[in-house]
Amino acid sequence: MPLLFSYGTLQQPNVQLVTFGRLLSGIPDSLVGYEQSMVAIDDPEVVRTSGKTHHPIVKYAGEASARVSGTVFEITAQELEQADRYEVSAYKRVAAPLSSGRAAWVYVDAKYAPPT
């Protein structure tokens, strides 16, 4: 099953219920090599779902000391597609390393995604 790391609204129970139809169970972890900021959300459906006009977003910093705290969830491939539909175009889904040593999908700033 895919792992999904969330540092933002996908950790909210109300967003999980709307996006996945269930509450997710996850464990704390941190994203390695990224820095967090905020982005304005102009999609009314996403704002309605999250209750927020600004969401956290991360950009690739490339430094091993950079860390962003969050939660890693085990989800299905279908739920990963549902998460893709929830996220706005400012985000890009990439595989990224976690401090636990695992790798997970994470939504990052599309303008500052890591080199592939």
QUINOR-V348924 format. One record per pair of residues at least 4 apart in sequence whose ideal C-beta (glycine too) atoms are under 8 Angstrom apart, sorted by the first residue. I is the first residue (numbers start at 1). J is the second residue. If there is no record, write none. Layout:
I|J ; I|J
This chain:
1|74 ; 1|75 ; 1|76 ; 1|77 ; 2|74 ; 2|75 ; 2|76 ; 2|77 ; 2|80 ; 2|104 ; 2|105 ; 3|72 ; 3|73 ; 3|74 ; 3|75 ; 3|102 ; 3|103 ; 3|104 ; 3|105 ; 4|10 ; 4|72 ; 4|73 ; 4|74 ; 4|75 ; 4|79 ; 4|80 ; 4|83 ; 4|104 ; 4|105 ; 4|106 ; 5|29 ; 5|31 ; 5|70 ; 5|71 ; 5|72 ; 5|73 ; 5|96 ; 5|98 ; 5|104 ; 5|105 ; 5|106 ; 6|10 ; 6|11 ; 6|26 ; 6|70 ; 6|71 ; 6|72 ; 6|73 ; 6|106 ; 7|11 ; 7|31 ; 7|36 ; 7|56 ; 7|58 ; 7|68 ; 7|69 ; 7|70 ; 7|106 ; 8|55 ; 8|56 ; 8|57 ; 8|70 ; 9|15 ; 9|49 ; 9|50 ; 9|52 ; 9|55 ; 9|56 ; 10|15 ; 10|16 ; 10|19 ; 10|73 ; 10|83 ; 10|86 ; 11|15 ; 11|16 ; 11|26 ; 11|70 ; 11|71 ; 12|16 ; 12|50 ; 12|51 ; 13|17 ; 13|23 ; 14|18 ; 14|49 ; 14|50 ; 14|51 ; 15|19 ; 15|49 ; 15|50 ; 15|86 ; 16|20 ; 16|22 ; 16|23 ; 16|24 ; 17|21 ; 17|22 ; 17|23 ; 18|49 ; 19|49 ; 19|79 ; 19|82 ; 19|83 ; 19|86 ; 20|24 ; 20|75 ; 20|79 ; 20|82 ; 20|83 ; 24|73 ; 24|75 ; 25|73 ; 26|71 ; 26|72 ; 26|73 ; 26|74 ; 27|71 ; 27|72 ; 28|69 ; 28|70 ; 28|71 ; 28|72 ; 29|70 ; 29|71 ; 29|72 ; 29|98 ; 29|99 ; 29|100 ; 29|102 ; 29|104 ; 30|67 ; 30|68 ; 30|69 ; 30|70 ; 30|98 ; 30|99 ; 31|58 ; 31|67 ; 31|68 ; 31|70 ; 31|96 ; 31|97 ; 31|98 ; 31|99 ; 31|106 ; 32|64 ; 32|66 ; 32|67 ; 32|96 ; 32|97 ; 32|98 ; 32|99 ; 33|60 ; 33|61 ; 33|62 ; 33|63 ; 33|64 ; 33|66 ; 33|96 ; 33|97 ; 33|114 ; 34|58 ; 34|59 ; 34|60 ; 34|61 ; 34|66 ; 34|67 ; 34|68 ; 34|96 ; 34|108 ; 35|58 ; 35|59 ; 35|61 ; 35|66 ; 35|68 ; 36|56 ; 36|57 ; 36|58 ; 36|68 ; 37|56 ; 37|57 ; 37|58 ; 37|59 ; 37|109 ; 38|54 ; 38|55 ; 38|56 ; 38|57 ; 39|54 ; 39|55 ; 39|56 ; 39|57 ; 39|90 ; 39|109 ; 40|53 ; 40|54 ; 41|46 ; 41|47 ; 41|50 ; 41|52 ; 41|53 ; 41|54 ; 41|55 ; 41|88 ; 41|90 ; 42|47 ; 42|88 ; 43|47 ; 43|88 ; 44|48 ; 45|49 ; 46|50 ; 46|55 ; 46|86 ; 46|88 ; 47|51 ; 47|52 ; 47|53 ; 49|86 ; 50|55 ; 57|90 ; 57|91 ; 57|107 ; 57|108 ; 57|109 ; 58|68 ; 58|106 ; 58|108 ; 58|109 ; 59|108 ; 59|109 ; 59|111 ; 59|112 ; 60|108 ; 60|109 ; 60|112 ; 60|113 ; 60|114 ; 61|66 ; 62|66 ; 62|114 ; 67|99 ; 72|98 ; 72|100 ; 72|102 ; 72|104 ; 75|79 ; 75|80 ; 75|83 ; 76|80 ; 77|81 ; 78|82 ; 79|83 ; 80|84 ; 80|105 ; 81|85 ; 82|86 ; 83|87 ; 83|93 ; 83|107 ; 84|93 ; 87|91 ; 87|93 ; 87|107 ; 89|110 ; 90|109 ; 90|110 ; 90|111 ; 91|107 ; 91|108 ; 91|109 ; 91|110 ; 92|107 ; 92|108 ; 92|109 ; 92|110 ; 92|113 ; 93|105 ; 93|106 ; 93|107 ; 93|108 ; 94|105 ; 94|106 ; 94|108 ; 94|113 ; 94|114 ; 94|116 ; 95|103 ; 95|104 ; 95|105 ; 95|106 ; 96|103 ; 96|104 ; 96|105 ; 96|106 ; 96|108 ; 96|114 ; 97|101 ; 97|102 ; 97|103 ; 98|102 ; 98|103 ; 98|104 ; 108|112 ; 108|113 ; 108|114 ; 109|113
